[in-house]
Amino acid sequence: MSLFRRRKVAESAEPAEDATGGVTGGSESVTTAESGAEPATAAHGVVDDPEARAAAEAVSEAVSGTSGNPADPAVEESDPFDRSQGPWDVSEVGEDEGRLALGGLQLVGREGMELRFEVEEAGGRVIAVTVGLNGSTVQLQAFAAPRTAGVWDEIRHEIAEAVVAQGGSADVQDGALGRELLCRLPVRTEDGRTAHQPTRFAGVDGPRWFLRAVFAGPAAHDPAAAAELESVVRDTVVVRGSEAMAPRELIPLELPQQPDQAQPAPAADAAEGAADGGGREELKPFERGPEITEVR
């Protein structure tokens, strides 16, 4: 059993120009953390640099298909990733296995796990969830994909091009989640100089969906530090849905439900309260209660 708290944190950096001259919109973050757990900060080895976040958001535009730059037809295809150990499609798992339902994704909790949700300012759409563990993070997003072919080979090439265009570097490597990209994104140091932050992009093609995982902190370059977060990715369940979606369209996410909020009294209880002269304390279902949620 874990206790989670939910809080709203500061808005992200100003909109950043993407690789094609477009602008990525600003977003806010909502954090859900285990009670008593410290947030993943720079002191724990996770660089929370606004410019790094802006650069990563700009690179994400390549995944959504909005860049307008067609993939190089000479892109080398990788061997299909073996999903026998996950990540899973919702049709491949049981209905109730204690997972945290987040709309298009379902996650299995870990001791000390912290969640941060990226929410669009315009419309309040949840566009990503970031899992923090032991000073490292992995950002998860799921996208629609064609029925007959995966998209990771093309997207990997587009991400590499976007990173290089921003002054970074990208190297293809074989990792625990198949063919991956180890990127070095340009960031500004405290003394005003430019450094490069390691960021690792992994992708898994599933049945009519694509799951992207972006590792930061020690997990981006240290296999031992990455193992636990890689396990989180493998345990992730994608809920694609049956509706028609364009390739690379983001599969909607949702914030976790807060079952501790007060509910209106049943009609029978209300009638009983009226009969005994209103001696019961009046329920106020629309008042915000303590933002503590028990997740089993």
C-alpha positions in Angstrom: 0.0 0.0 0.0 1.3 3.4 -0.9 0.1 6.9 -0.1 0.2 9.6 -2.8 -0.1 13.3 -2.6 -1.1 15.6 -5.5 0.1 19.1 -6.0 0.4 21.7 -8.7 3.9 22.9 -9.5 5.3 25.8 -11.5 4.7 26.2 -15.2 7.4 25.0 -17.6 9.8 27.2 -19.5 8.6 29.6 -22.2 7.6 28.1 -25.5 10.6 26.8 -27.5 11.1 26.8 -31.2 11.0 23.3 -32.7 13.2 21.9 -35.4 11.1 23.2 -38.2 10.5 26.7 -36.8 7.2 25.9 -35.1 6.5 26.7 -31.5 5.7 24.2 -28.8 3.1 25.4 -26.4 3.8 25.9 -22.7 2.5 23.4 -20.2 2.1 23.0 -16.5 3.0 20.0 -14.3 1.0 18.3 -11.7 2.9 16.0 -9.4 1.7 12.9 -7.6 4.2 11.6 -5.1 4.4 8.9 -2.5 3.7 10.4 0.9 7.0 11.3 2.7 9.1 10.8 -0.5 11.3 13.6 -1.6 10.8 14.9 -5.1 13.4 14.1 -7.7 15.6 17.2 -8.0 19.0 18.1 -9.1 20.3 17.1 -5.7 19.3 13.6 -6.6 21.0 13.6 -9.9 18.1 14.8 -12.1 18.8 18.1 -13.9 15.6 20.1 -13.9 16.8 22.7 -16.3 14.1 24.8 -18.1 16.1 24.9 -21.3 16.6 21.2 -21.2 12.8 20.7 -20.8 12.1 23.1 -23.6 14.6 21.2 -25.8 13.1 17.9 -25.0 9.6 19.3 -25.8 10.8 20.5 -29.1 12.2 17.2 -29.9 8.9 15.6 -29.1 7.3 17.4 -32.0 9.0 14.9 -34.3 7.0 12.1 -32.7 3.6 13.7 -33.2 4.2 14.0 -37.0 3.9 17.8 -37.0 7.5 18.5 -38.2 6.6 18.2 -41.9 10.0 16.7 -42.6 9.7 13.2 -44.2 11.9 10.5 -42.9 14.9 9.5 -44.8 13.9 6.5 -47.0 17.3 5.0 -46.2 16.5 4.6 -42.5 17.9 1.3 -41.2 15.1 -0.9 -39.9 15.7 -2.6 -36.5 14.6 -6.1 -35.6 11.1 -6.2 -34.0 11.3 -5.8 -30.2 10.2 -8.8 -28.2 7.2 -7.8 -26.1 6.9 -11.1 -24.4 7.9 -9.4 -21.1 6.0 -6.1 -21.8 5.0 -3.4 -22.3 1.5 -4.8 -22.8 -1.6 -4.1 -24.7 -4.7 -3.9 -22.5 -6.0 -7.0 -24.3 -3.1 -9.0 -23.0 -3.6 -8.5 -19.3 -6.3 -9.1 -16.7 -8.8 -6.4 -15.9 -7.9 -5.8 -12.3 -4.2 -6.3 -11.3 -3.7 -3.3 -9.0 -2.5 -0.9 -11.8 -2.9 2.8 -11.6 -5.3 3.9 -14.4 -4.2 7.0 -16.3 -6.5 6.8 -19.3 -4.3 5.7 -22.2 -1.7 4.2 -19.9 -1.8 2.0 -16.8 1.2 1.8 -14.4 2.2 -0.6 -11.7 3.3 1.2 -8.6 6.7 1.0 -7.0 7.9 2.0 -3.5 9.0 5.6 -3.6 7.7 6.2 -7.1 6.8 9.8 -8.0 4.6 10.8 -10.9 4.5 14.2 -12.7 1.9 15.0 -15.3 2.5 17.4 -18.2 -0.8 19.3 -18.8 -1.4 21.7 -21.7 -2.3 25.2 -20.7 -4.9 25.4 -23.5 -7.6 22.9 -22.8 -6.0 21.2 -19.9 -5.1 18.0 -21.8 -2.7 15.7 -20.1 0.0 15.0 -22.6 2.7 13.0 -20.7 3.4 11.3 -17.4 6.9 11.2 -15.9 7.9 8.6 -13.4 10.6 9.4 -10.9 12.6 6.8 -9.0 15.9 7.1 -7.1 17.0 10.3 -8.8 16.2 9.3 -12.4 13.1 9.8 -14.5 11.3 8.3 -17.5 8.7 10.2 -19.4 6.0 8.1 -21.0 3.7 8.9 -23.9 1.6 6.6 -26.2 0.6 7.3 -29.8 -1.6 5.7 -32.3 0.2 3.7 -35.0 -0.9 2.0 -38.3 -2.3 -1.5 -38.0 0.2 -3.1 -40.3 3.5 -1.4 -39.5 5.4 0.2 -36.6 6.7 3.8 -36.5 9.7 3.7 -34.2 12.3 3.3 -36.9 11.1 6.5 -38.6 10.5 8.4 -35.5 14.0 7.5 -34.1 15.6 9.0 -37.2 13.4 12.2 -36.9 14.3 12.6 -33.3 18.0 12.3 -34.1 17.7 15.0 -36.8 15.9 17.3 -34.4 18.5 16.9 -31.7 21.4 17.5 -34.0 19.6 20.6 -35.4 19.5 22.0 -31.9 23.2 21.6 -31.4 23.1 18.2 -29.7 24.2 14.7 -30.7 22.4 11.4 -31.1 23.9 7.9 -31.2 21.9 4.7 -32.0 22.5 1.9 -29.6 20.9 -1.5 -28.6 19.4 -1.4 -25.1 17.1 -3.3 -22.8 14.1 -1.9 -24.8 15.5 -2.6 -28.2 17.0 0.0 -30.6 17.4 3.3 -28.8 18.9 6.8 -29.1 21.4 8.2 -26.6 21.2 11.9 -27.1 23.1 14.8 -25.6 20.8 17.8 -25.3 22.3 21.3 -25.0 21.6 22.9 -21.6 22.7 26.2 -19.9 24.9 25.8 -16.8 24.7 28.1 -13.8 27.8 30.1 -15.0 26.2 30.7 -18.4 28.1 28.1 -20.4 26.5 25.4 -22.6 26.8 21.8 -21.5 25.1 18.6 -22.8 22.7 16.6 -20.8 22.4 12.8 -21.6 18.9 11.9 -22.5 17.9 8.4 -23.7 15.0 7.8 -26.1 13.4 4.3 -26.3 10.4 3.3 -28.3 8.2 0.1 -28.5 5.8 -0.6 -31.3 2.6 -2.4 -30.2 -0.7 -3.4 -31.8 -1.9 -0.1 -33.3 0.1 1.9 -30.8 3.6 3.2 -30.1 5.0 3.8 -26.6 7.8 6.3 -26.2 10.0 6.4 -23.1 12.5 9.2 -22.4 15.1 8.5 -19.7 16.9 11.3 -17.8 19.3 11.4 -14.9 21.6 8.5 -14.2 19.2 6.1 -16.0 20.1 7.8 -19.3 23.6 6.5 -19.2 24.0 4.0 -16.4 22.4 0.5 -17.0 22.3 -0.3 -13.3 20.4 3.0 -12.5 18.1 2.4 -15.4 17.0 -1.2 -14.5 14.2 -0.3 -12.2 12.7 2.3 -14.6 13.0 -0.1 -17.5 11.0 -2.5 -15.3 8.3 0.2 -15.0 8.2 0.6 -18.8 7.9 -3.2 -19.3 5.0 -3.3 -16.8 3.2 -0.4 -18.5 -0.2 -1.3 -20.2 -1.3 0.8 -23.2 -5.1 1.3 -23.6 -5.4 2.2 -27.3 -9.2 2.1 -27.6 -11.2 1.1 -30.7 -11.8 4.5 -32.1 -10.2 5.7 -35.3 -7.0 7.7 -34.8 -4.5 9.2 -37.1 -1.0 7.7 -37.0 1.1 9.4 -34.3 -1.9 11.0 -32.7 -1.4 11.2 -28.9 -3.5 8.6 -27.0 -5.3 10.7 -24.3 -4.1 10.5 -20.7 -6.0 11.3 -17.5 -5.0 12.3 -14.0 -5.5 9.6 -11.4 -8.9 9.6 -9.7 -9.1 11.0 -6.2 -11.5 8.6 -4.4 -11.1 10.5 -1.1 -13.4 13.3 -2.3 -16.7 13.4 -0.4 -19.7 12.0 -2.3 -23.3 13.2 -2.0 -25.4 11.4 0.6 -27.7 8.7 -0.8 -31.4 9.6 -1.0 -32.3 7.2 1.8 -29.8 8.8 4.2 -31.0 12.3 3.2 -34.6 11.3 4.0 -33.5 9.8 7.3 -31.6 12.9 8.2 -34.7 15.0 7.5 -36.9 12.7 9.6 -34.7 13.0 12.7 -34.7 16.8 12.6 -31.5 17.2 10.6 -29.3 16.0 13.5 -26.7 14.7 11.1 -23.9 16.8 9.9 -24.6 18.1 6.4 -22.4 16.7 3.7 -20.7 19.2 1.4 -19.8 17.2 -1.7 -18.4 20.1 -3.7 -15.8 21.2 -1.1 -12.2 20.0 -1.7 -11.1 17.5 0.8 -7.6 16.5 1.9 -5.5 15.8 -1.3 -4.3 12.4 -0.1 -5.2 9.3 -2.1 -4.7 5.7 -1.0 -3.6 3.6 -3.9 -3.7 -0.2 -3.3 
